[in-house]
Amino acid sequence: MSDTWTQIGNLARRSIVRTLRQPAYVIPPLIFPTLLVTVNAAGLRPSTLLHGFPTHSFLAFAIAVPFIQGALFSTMNAGTDLARDIQTGFLNRLALTPMRGSALLVGHMAGVMVLGLIQSIFYLCFALAVGVRFSAGVGGAFVILALASLIAASFGMLGAFLALRTGSGEAIQATFPFLFVFLFISSMNTPRNLIAVHWFKIAATINPVSYLIEGVRSLIITGWDGQALALAFAVALAIGSISVVLSTWALGQRMART
Amino acid sequence: MTSDGFRSYRSVVLGVAWRTVHNALTTPNLVIPTLAFPFFFFLAFAGGLSQLSHLPGFHFPEGYTSFQFVFVMLQSAAFGGVFTGFGIARDFEYGFARRLMLAAPHRSALVVGYAVAAVIRWLVVAVLLTVAGFAVGMGVGGGGVELIGLYGLALIVNSAALLWSAGIAMRFRTIQAGPAMQMPVFLALFFAPVYVPLSLLSGWIHAVARGNPVTYFLEAGRSFVSGEAAYAGVAFGAAFALVAFFGLWALRGLHKAEAAGG
C-alpha cells in the first residue's frame, strides 16, 4: 500500500509541476472566463428586468459560470497532458514498471486539482472585487471551493478517459467545441423557469451542467439551498465516478503489459 | 501590369485560395470548429435568451431568432477571417510561406489568395446558417431583398477580419499569435449590442458600444432583416474603412515577413 502512495506522490508532483510550468495552461482558464462573464453581464443586464428573475445583479447571477467553464479547461488540460505521455511513449515506459494503474490516474489528477483550486480562488476574489456578495456567507464560499474542485477533478478524469481512448492531443483539442455545447445549452444565461423556447428548456433540464451551475449559483444569490447543492454534488460525483470507471477500463486497454 | 503579369498574379491567388479552402474543408480539426461554433451560438442565444424580446423597449417584429441570426452571421464572417489567419500563421511557422514567397512574383497575391479563401470558407458557413435559420422559423421583413445587404456587409467584415489576422500572422509568424488575432475580434463583437438593442444597454457598455463600429454593423444588419434599411451608409462606410486600414496593416506585415526572410 505504501508503494502505491509513493507512486501516487511521485506522479502527483510531476503532474503539478508540469501543469504550473505551462503559462498556456494557467493563464487562459483565469482570464477567458472572467472576461466572458464581464462582457456577458454588461450585455445581459436588462435580463434582470424580466418578471421572476431571481436577482437584480446579472453579474451575481452569472458569476457561477466561470467555475464550470474553468472545469471544462481541466478536461482539456488533463487530456492533453496524458495524450502527450502516450504520444511520447512515457506511458509505455511506465507500463514496464510495477506501477499500479490507479496510481497513474490519481497522480495525474493532482495537477488538474491544484489548478482547479487556484482557478476557483481567483474567481472568488474576482467576484468579491466586482461587488458580488455571497448570500451563503463565508461558509458558502468554502463550499463553492469544494464543489468547484470536485467538478474540476470530475471533468479532468473525463479528459483522461478521452486521452486514453484516442491517444492524441489533437483529438482532445477537437472535443473542445463539443464540451462548450454543454455550457451554452444550459441555464448559464437564463433561469430554467424563464426559458421560453420549449426544446431549449428540455435540453437545459436534461443537461447535467445546468445543475452544476445552479449549485454554485444558489450559494451566491439564494443562500443555503439543500436541493440545489445536493443535485450539484450528486451530478459532479456521478460524472467523476463514471469517468473513473471508463478511464480505468481504457487504461487497462492502453497499458497491455507483457 | 501586363496580361502575363495578370495571369501570373491570378494563378497565385487561385493556387493559394484553393489550397487554403481544401485544407479548411477537408481537415476535421479545422472544419468542425468553423461550422460548429456559429451553430452553437445561434442555438444558445436564439433559444436560451428569447425571453429578452419581452423586455420593455425591445421592438423587433421579426422575433428574437432573427435578431440573433444577424449577430451570428456577422460573427461567423469575422471568425471565418480569423480562422484563415491561423492558417497563414501555420504556413509561416512551418516554412511553407517562405516557399510560397519564393514562387510568387507579386507577393501581395498571397494575401489576396488567403482573402479569397476566407470568403469561400465563410460562404459555406453562411449558406448552412441561413438554411438553419429558416428551418427554425426565422422571420424576414420586407421583400427579403434587403438580406443581400446583410450578406454583403458580412462579406466585407470577413475580409477586414482576415486582413487584421494576416497582419498579425505575418508579423509574428507563429500559431502562438492566435490569441492576439482572436481576442480583439471577440471583444469587438461582444462590446456591441449582442443580446438587446443599443437603446436598452446602459452604463459603460452603452458608451463603449456607441463608439464600436460593430454596433452599426449589427444595427444595419438587423434593419436589413426587418426590411427597413437603416444605418446602412454608416455601416458600409465603416466596414470599407476597416478593410482599407487593415489592408495597409496586412501589406506592411507582408513587408516585415519579407524582411525577416519569411
HADDOCK unambig.tbl for C-alpha pairs under 7 A between the chains (distance, minus, plus):
assign (segid A and resid 39 and name CA) (segid B and resid 190 and name CA) 6.53 0.50 0.50
assign (segid A and resid 39 and name CA) (segid B and resid 191 and name CA) 6.90 0.50 0.50
assign (segid A and resid 42 and name CA) (segid B and resid 205 and name CA) 6.01 0.50 0.50
assign (segid A and resid 43 and name CA) (segid B and resid 193 and name CA) 6.75 0.50 0.50
assign (segid A and resid 43 and name CA) (segid B and resid 194 and name CA) 6.90 0.50 0.50
assign (segid A and resid 43 and name CA) (segid B and resid 195 and name CA) 6.33 0.50 0.50
assign (segid A and resid 43 and name CA) (segid B and resid 201 and name CA) 6.77 0.50 0.50
assign (segid A and resid 44 and name CA) (segid B and resid 195 and name CA) 6.50 0.50 0.50
assign (segid A and resid 46 and name CA) (segid B and resid 200 and name CA) 6.98 0.50 0.50
assign (segid A and resid 47 and name CA) (segid B and resid 52 and name CA) 6.38 0.50 0.50
assign (segid A and resid 50 and name CA) (segid B and resid 55 and name CA) 6.61 0.50 0.50
assign (segid A and resid 174 and name CA) (segid B and resid 29 and name CA) 5.73 0.50 0.50
assign (segid A and resid 177 and name CA) (segid B and resid 33 and name CA) 6.40 0.50 0.50
assign (segid A and resid 177 and name CA) (segid B and resid 37 and name CA) 6.88 0.50 0.50
assign (segid A and resid 181 and name CA) (segid B and resid 40 and name CA) 6.37 0.50 0.50
assign (segid A and resid 184 and name CA) (segid B and resid 44 and name CA) 5.50 0.50 0.50
assign (segid A and resid 185 and name CA) (segid B and resid 44 and name CA) 5.62 0.50 0.50
assign (segid A and resid 190 and name CA) (segid B and resid 48 and name CA) 6.64 0.50 0.50
assign (segid A and resid 190 and name CA) (segid B and resid 49 and name CA) 6.71 0.50 0.50
assign (segid A and resid 195 and name CA) (segid B and resid 48 and name CA) 5.87 0.50 0.50
assign (segid A and resid 195 and name CA) (segid B and resid 51 and name CA) 6.67 0.50 0.50
assign (segid A and resid 196 and name CA) (segid B and resid 50 and name CA) 6.51 0.50 0.50
assign (segid A and resid 196 and name CA) (segid B and resid 51 and name CA) 6.05 0.50 0.50
assign (segid A and resid 197 and name CA) (segid B and resid 47 and name CA) 5.65 0.50 0.50
assign (segid A and resid 197 and name CA) (segid B and resid 48 and name CA) 6.98 0.50 0.50
assign (segid A and resid 200 and name CA) (segid B and resid 47 and name CA) 5.68 0.50 0.50
assign (segid A and resid 200 and name CA) (segid B and resid 48 and name CA) 6.30 0.50 0.50
